[in-house]
Amino acid sequence: MAIAKICGIETEYGILVRGAGESNPISASSMLINAYLAALEGERGSHRTQRVGWNFDDESPGNDAREETLLLSLAPEVETHLVNAVLTNGARYYVDHAHPEYSCPEAPDALTALTHDRAGEEILIRSMAAATSMLPDDQEIVVYKNNSDGKGNSYGCHENYLVDRAVPFGRIVAHATGHLVTRQIFTGAGKVGSEAPGMRTDEVPFQLTQRADFFEEEVGLETTLKRPIINTRDEPHADAQKYRRLHVITGDANLSEVQTFLKLGTTALVLAMVEDDVLGAPLALARPVPAMHQVSWDLSLAQPLEMADGSRRTALDLQWELFGRARDYAESRGLDALGPEDVGEAVLSRWEAVLSGLDADPMTLSDQLDWVAKYRLYEAYRERDGMEWSDPRLAAMDLQYHDLRPGRCLARKLGLERLTDDDEVRIAMTEPPSGTRAYFRGRCLERFASEIVAANWDSLVFDTGGSSLRRVPMLEPARGTEEHVGELLDAASSASDLLDRLGR
């Protein structure tokens, strides 16, 4: 049986300092995060509440999942000198290259991951307010949840899924590629124009996604150059003998909660089917990279893609095929790998409903899909004001859709359907998910931060005043939950007491 599809999202946000002329995004990102941490410390009266740093000892971004690696790809550089904090909700909040990045804690299911992704947005909003209060009156820090600066630079919204190490990586590539290429029809955030080399706005006036233009390879290790559809980073942040972590870099940063839920839920379901080896023949595309671009540029959803067997099928056809196989899988095997029963059922029902809407009339999904909401809004302005797609006002609106400042974000004004509520999101800003090891990490940081030297996904390092530091490994993502350690954490009077109890 497929293992639990523990998952999460890491989002790089766009950032600039308005009114400051030429701003340095690294400095701005550092200021943003430090301002948030300082605000928390001020509230809680503790200089150590959130200042636990990241432990880089276990970082290995250069490991490649391919058995025979030609070493034509370069691993991303690990920047250990920039701001890097671990929060009490189990998340990592840090400067990644020239962006603030919020990495959600490990979640037991897609709905919990969505809630923590939304909590990340609220943390960024609060960070903006804290940082702007430290600037001159004519300046402010602005953060965008998008994937492109419009100047040829893209930044990521990456997904992570726990996968059984026993599954051959080639099987994952064979089945996941078709899904990642075609799921764009319901995961795209929408974009005015194209940044693909040689493409003009009159050729691609509007497209489904922000990321597709930037993909050049089918399979590879890199994440910033020659981006691949299937990323081969073999860094499980768990027991490497038992697990993989599939690092998915093709997705957009969505403001739509429905899309984030579907993006995670459908991909987790496809991976569960891959593990149980029930998918049958792969839906193999003849040329996945050109297909990636073609799907994003095709607003009609009707252009057929060339398949490896010589046939031609649309992205919508292929998604219906995957849905049918998923429905059969649910009936025969169940959806336990997706978490609680209602979550698995919601993934299937929402998948079917969205595909039906896309089949009938995509414009009926304007309250569920970012790209549809955008397109309807921009078409209304174009009709009213006689604007061409190349009009800079549309590009400005495209950016404002992703502007996280309260009152400015167009996405928040268009009535997108909510799957979370404000109380759940508020709680997730400070409290970890209860169903993964993030619970242990977050609760330890909440209670014993002054005795924690460093943290990362799979360990905590304590300094309890003894002759040596004490490292607690957390190689099992499904352990360290509230059920496993909740009472033990509540009973511990100190970090030393906690470690003694763990030892017993």
C-alpha positions in Angstrom: 0.0 0.0 0.0 1.1 3.5 -0.7 2.6 5.4 2.2 1.0 8.5 3.6 1.5 11.4 1.2 2.9 13.9 3.7 3.3 17.1 1.8 4.2 20.8 1.9 4.8 24.0 -0.1 7.7 26.3 -0.1 7.1 29.7 -1.7 9.6 32.4 -2.8 7.9 35.8 -2.8 8.7 38.7 -5.0 9.8 41.8 -3.1 10.6 45.5 -3.6 11.0 48.6 -1.6 8.7 51.3 -3.0 10.1 54.9 -2.9 13.7 53.8 -2.3 15.0 53.9 -5.9 17.2 50.9 -6.7 16.5 48.5 -3.8 18.5 45.5 -2.8 16.2 42.5 -2.6 18.5 40.5 -0.3 18.7 43.4 2.2 14.9 44.0 1.8 14.2 40.3 2.4 16.5 40.2 5.5 14.8 43.3 6.9 11.3 41.8 6.2 12.0 38.6 8.1 14.0 40.3 11.0 11.2 42.8 11.4 8.6 40.0 11.8 10.8 38.1 14.3 11.4 41.3 16.3 7.7 42.0 16.4 7.1 38.5 17.8 9.8 39.0 20.4 8.3 42.3 21.4 4.9 40.7 21.9 6.2 37.8 23.9 9.0 39.5 25.8 11.7 37.0 24.9 14.8 37.5 22.8 15.0 33.8 22.1 11.4 33.0 21.1 12.0 32.8 17.4 15.8 33.1 17.0 16.6 29.4 16.6 18.6 29.1 13.4 18.7 26.5 10.7 21.1 23.5 11.0 22.7 23.1 7.6 24.6 19.9 8.5 22.1 17.6 6.8 21.6 19.7 3.6 22.6 17.8 0.5 20.9 19.5 -2.6 23.5 18.0 -4.9 22.3 14.5 -4.5 20.7 13.2 -7.7 18.0 10.6 -7.8 19.1 9.2 -11.1 21.2 6.1 -10.8 23.5 7.2 -13.6 24.1 10.9 -13.4 26.1 12.7 -16.2 26.7 15.6 -13.9 25.5 18.1 -16.5 23.3 19.8 -13.9 24.5 22.1 -11.1 23.1 21.8 -7.6 21.7 25.0 -6.1 24.1 26.9 -3.8 23.3 26.7 -0.1 23.6 30.2 1.4 24.3 29.7 5.1 25.0 33.4 5.9 21.6 34.8 5.3 18.6 35.2 7.7 17.2 31.7 8.5 14.6 31.2 11.2 12.5 28.3 12.4 9.0 29.2 13.7 6.8 27.7 16.3 4.4 26.4 13.7 7.2 24.2 12.4 7.9 26.4 9.3 11.1 27.7 8.0 11.2 31.5 7.1 14.4 32.6 5.4 16.2 34.5 2.7 16.7 32.4 -0.4 18.9 34.1 -3.0 17.1 37.4 -3.6 13.7 36.4 -2.1 12.0 35.9 1.2 10.9 32.2 1.3 8.3 30.6 3.5 8.5 26.8 3.7 5.4 25.3 5.3 5.7 22.6 7.9 5.2 19.0 6.9 1.4 18.4 6.6 -0.4 15.1 6.8 -2.8 16.0 3.9 -3.5 18.6 1.2 -6.1 20.6 3.3 -3.7 21.0 6.2 -1.0 22.0 3.8 -3.3 24.6 2.2 -4.1 26.1 5.7 -0.4 26.5 6.4 0.3 28.0 3.0 -2.4 30.6 3.8 -0.8 31.1 7.2 2.4 31.9 5.3 0.6 34.6 3.4 -0.6 36.2 6.6 2.9 36.0 8.1 4.2 37.8 5.0 1.5 40.4 5.3 2.4 41.0 9.0 6.1 41.1 8.0 5.4 43.9 5.5 3.7 46.0 8.1 6.5 45.4 10.6 9.2 46.2 8.1 7.5 49.3 6.6 7.1 50.8 10.1 10.9 50.9 10.3 11.2 52.8 7.0 10.9 56.5 6.2 7.3 57.6 5.6 7.7 57.7 1.8 8.9 54.1 1.6 7.3 50.7 2.0 8.2 47.1 1.5 5.8 45.3 -0.9 5.6 41.5 -1.3 4.0 39.7 -4.2 2.9 36.0 -4.2 3.7 35.5 -7.9 6.4 33.8 -10.0 7.9 36.4 -12.3 9.2 39.9 -12.2 8.3 40.5 -15.9 11.9 40.9 -16.8 12.8 37.3 -17.5 13.4 36.3 -13.9 11.3 33.6 -12.3 11.1 32.4 -8.7 9.4 29.3 -7.5 6.5 27.8 -5.6 7.8 24.2 -4.9 5.8 21.3 -3.6 7.2 18.3 -1.7 5.7 14.8 -1.4 6.9 11.9 0.7 7.4 8.8 -1.6 8.4 5.3 -0.9 12.1 4.7 -1.7 11.3 1.3 -3.1 9.5 2.9 -6.1 11.9 3.1 -9.1 12.5 6.7 -9.9 12.0 6.0 -13.6 8.4 4.9 -12.8 7.8 8.3 -11.1 9.2 10.1 -14.1 7.1 8.1 -16.6 3.8 8.8 -14.8 4.3 12.2 -13.1 5.5 14.0 -16.2 2.2 13.8 -18.0 0.3 15.0 -14.9 2.6 17.9 -14.2 2.4 19.1 -17.8 -1.4 18.8 -18.1 -2.5 19.9 -14.6 -1.6 23.4 -15.6 -5.2 23.8 -16.8 -6.3 24.0 -13.2 -3.1 25.0 -11.4 -2.1 28.1 -13.5 -2.2 31.5 -11.9 -2.5 33.2 -15.3 -0.2 35.7 -16.9 -0.3 38.6 -19.3 2.1 37.9 -22.2 5.1 35.6 -22.3 8.7 35.6 -21.3 9.7 32.7 -23.5 12.6 33.6 -25.8 11.4 35.1 -29.0 7.7 35.2 -28.1 5.7 38.4 -28.6 2.7 39.6 -26.7 0.6 39.4 -29.9 1.6 35.7 -30.1 0.8 34.9 -26.4 -1.4 37.8 -25.1 -2.4 35.8 -22.1 -1.5 32.3 -20.8 -2.6 29.9 -18.1 0.6 29.8 -16.0 3.4 32.0 -14.8 6.1 29.2 -14.7 5.8 27.3 -18.0 7.9 29.8 -20.0 10.9 29.0 -17.9 11.1 25.2 -18.3 13.8 23.8 -20.7 14.5 20.2 -19.7 12.5 17.0 -19.0 14.5 15.7 -16.1 17.3 17.4 -14.1 18.8 18.6 -10.9 18.7 22.4 -11.3 16.0 24.7 -10.1 17.1 28.1 -11.3 18.6 27.4 -14.8 17.5 24.9 -17.4 14.6 24.1 -15.1 13.3 20.5 -15.5 9.7 19.2 -15.4 10.9 16.4 -13.1 13.4 17.6 -10.5 15.9 14.9 -9.4 17.0 16.4 -6.1 17.5 13.4 -3.8 17.3 15.0 -0.4 14.5 13.2 1.5 15.0 15.1 4.9 14.0 11.7 6.3 15.4 8.1 6.5 17.0 7.8 3.0 16.8 4.0 3.1 13.0 4.2 3.2 11.9 7.5 1.7 12.2 9.9 -1.2 11.0 13.5 -1.3 9.6 14.4 -4.7 10.5 18.1 -5.2 8.1 19.5 -7.7 9.1 22.9 -9.2 6.6 23.3 -12.0 3.7 24.8 -10.1 2.5 28.4 -9.8 2.1 30.4 -6.6 -1.7 30.4 -6.3 -4.0 32.9 -4.5 -6.9 30.5 -5.1 -7.3 28.1 -2.3 -9.2 25.7 -4.5 -6.1 25.5 -6.8 -3.6 25.0 -4.0 -5.8 22.2 -2.7 -6.1 20.6 -6.1 -2.5 21.0 -7.0 -1.4 19.1 -3.9 -4.3 16.7 -3.7 -4.2 15.4 -7.3 -0.5 15.1 -7.4 -0.4 13.2 -4.1 -3.1 10.9 -5.5 -1.2 10.3 -8.7 1.9 9.5 -6.7 0.0 7.0 -4.5 -1.1 5.3 -7.7 2.5 5.2 -8.9 3.6 3.6 -5.6 0.8 0.9 -5.9 1.7 0.4 -9.6 -1.9 0.6 -10.7 -1.7 3.3 -13.4 -1.1 1.0 -16.3 0.6 2.4 -19.4 2.0 5.9 -18.8 0.3 8.8 -20.6 3.6 9.6 -22.3 4.0 12.8 -24.3 6.2 12.8 -27.3 7.9 16.1 -26.4 7.1 17.1 -22.8 8.9 20.5 -22.7 7.2 22.0 -25.8 3.9 20.5 -24.5 4.5 22.4 -21.2 4.5 25.6 -23.2 1.7 24.6 -25.5 -0.7 23.8 -22.6 0.0 27.1 -20.9 -0.5 29.1 -24.1 -3.7 27.4 -25.2 -6.7 29.3 -23.7 -9.1 27.1 -25.7 -7.9 24.0 -24.0 -8.5 22.3 -27.3 -5.1 22.0 -29.0 -4.0 18.4 -29.1 -0.7 17.3 -27.7 1.5 14.8 -29.6 1.8 11.6 -27.6 4.7 9.2 -27.7 2.5 6.5 -29.4 1.7 8.9 -32.3 -1.8 9.8 -31.1 -2.9 13.3 -30.3 -4.8 14.2 -27.1 -5.7 17.4 -25.3 -4.5 18.3 -21.8 -8.1 18.1 -20.7 -8.5 14.6 -22.2 -5.4 13.4 -20.3 -6.6 14.9 -17.1 -10.0 13.1 -17.5 -8.1 9.9 -18.1 -6.0 10.3 -14.9 -9.2 11.2 -13.0 -10.9 8.0 -14.2 -7.9 5.9 -13.1 -8.0 7.7 -9.8 -11.7 7.0 -9.3 -11.1 3.3 -10.0 -8.2 3.3 -7.6 -10.3 4.9 -4.8 -13.0 2.3 -5.3 -10.5 -0.7 -5.2 -7.8 0.5 -2.9 -9.2 3.5 -0.9 -7.6 6.9 -0.4 -5.9 6.3 3.0 -2.6 7.7 1.6 -4.3 11.1 1.2 -5.1 11.5 4.9 -8.6 11.6 6.5 -11.3 10.1 4.4 -13.1 13.4 3.8 -9.9 14.9 2.4 -9.5 12.1 -0.1 -13.1 12.3 -1.1 -12.9 16.1 -1.5 -9.8 15.8 -3.8 -11.7 13.4 -6.1 -15.0 15.4 -6.1 -13.3 18.7 -6.6 -11.1 17.3 -9.4 -14.1 16.1 -11.2 -16.1 19.3 -10.7 -13.3 21.5 -12.0 -12.7 19.3 -15.1 -16.4 19.4 -15.8 -16.4 23.2 -15.6 -13.4 23.4 -17.9 -15.1 21.1 -20.3 -18.4 23.1 -20.3 -17.2 26.7 -20.0 -14.0 27.7 -18.2 -15.4 31.1 -17.4 -17.8 29.5 -14.9 -14.8 28.8 -12.7 -13.9 32.5 -12.1 -14.5 32.0 -8.4 -12.2 29.0 -8.2 -9.2 29.4 -10.7 -6.8 32.3 -10.7 -6.2 32.3 -14.4 -10.0 32.4 -15.1 -10.6 35.2 -12.6 -7.8 37.2 -14.1 -8.8 36.7 -17.7 -12.5 37.7 -17.0 -11.3 40.8 -15.2 -8.8 41.9 -17.9 -11.2 41.2 -20.7 -13.8 43.4 -19.0 -11.2 46.3 -18.8 -10.1 45.7 -22.4 -13.7 45.9 -23.6 -14.4 49.0 -21.6 -11.3 51.0 -22.4 -10.3 49.5 -25.7 -7.0 48.2 -24.5 -4.6 46.0 -26.4 -3.0 43.1 -24.4 0.3 44.9 -24.7 -1.1 47.9 -22.7 1.1 48.4 -19.6 -2.0 48.9 -17.5 -2.8 45.3 -17.9 0.7 44.3 -16.8 0.2 46.5 -13.8 -3.1 44.8 -13.0 -1.4 41.5 -13.4 1.1 42.4 -10.7 -1.6 43.9 -8.4 -3.5 40.6 -8.5 -0.6 39.2 -6.5 0.1 42.2 -4.2 -0.3 41.0 -0.7 -0.9 44.4 0.8 -4.4 44.5 2.4 -6.7 46.5 0.3 -4.4 46.3 -2.8 -4.6 42.6 -3.6 -7.0 42.1 -6.6 -7.3 38.4 -5.9 -8.9 39.2 -2.5 -11.4 41.5 -4.2 -12.7 39.0 -6.7 -14.6 36.6 -4.4 -12.4 33.5 -4.8 -13.9 30.6 -2.9 -12.4 29.8 0.5 -11.7 26.3 1.7 -10.1 27.5 5.0 -11.5 29.9 7.6 -9.8 32.8 9.3 -9.5 31.1 12.7 -7.8 28.1 11.2 -5.3 30.3 9.4 -4.6 32.4 12.5 -3.9 29.3 14.6 -1.6 27.9 11.9 0.5 31.0 12.0 1.8 29.9 15.4 0.9 26.3 15.9 2.2 23.3 14.0 0.1 20.6 12.3 -0.7 17.9 14.8 -0.2 14.9 12.5 3.5 15.0 11.5 6.9 15.5 13.2 6.3 19.2 12.7 4.3 19.0 15.9 7.4 18.0 17.9 9.6 20.7 16.3 7.1 23.4 16.8 6.1 22.6 20.3 9.8 22.3 21.3 10.5 25.7 19.8 7.5 27.1 21.7 8.5 25.8 25.0 12.3 25.3 25.0 13.7 27.8 22.4 16.4 29.0 24.8 17.8 25.5 25.0 17.7 24.8 21.3 20.8 25.6 19.3 19.6 24.7 15.8 16.8 23.0 14.0 16.0 21.5 10.6 13.5 19.2 9.0 14.9 16.0 10.5 16.6 17.0 13.8 16.7 19.4 16.7 20.0 20.2 18.5 19.7 21.0 22.3 22.1 22.7 24.7 20.9 21.7 28.1 24.1 22.9 29.9 26.0 19.6 29.8 29.4 18.9 28.4 28.0 18.3 24.9 25.1 19.2 22.7 22.3 16.7 22.3 20.8 16.0 18.9 17.3 14.5 18.5 16.9 12.9 15.1 13.4 13.0 13.5 13.8 10.7 10.5 10.2 9.5 10.5 7.9 12.3 9.2 4.8 10.6 10.5 6.1 10.4 14.0 6.6 13.1 16.6 2.9 13.9 16.2 0.5 15.1 19.0 -0.7 11.5 19.4 2.9 10.3 19.9 4.4 13.0 22.0 1.7 15.4 23.1 1.4 14.2 26.6 5.2 13.8 27.0 5.8 17.4 25.9 3.1 18.7 28.2 4.6 16.9 31.1 8.2 18.0 30.5 9.4 20.8 32.8 12.5 21.6 30.7 14.4 20.5 27.7 16.6 18.3 29.8 13.6 16.7 31.3 12.1 16.2 27.9 15.3 14.5 26.6 15.4 12.2 29.7 11.8 11.2 29.1 12.5 10.5 25.4 15.4 8.4 26.5 13.2 6.3 28.8 
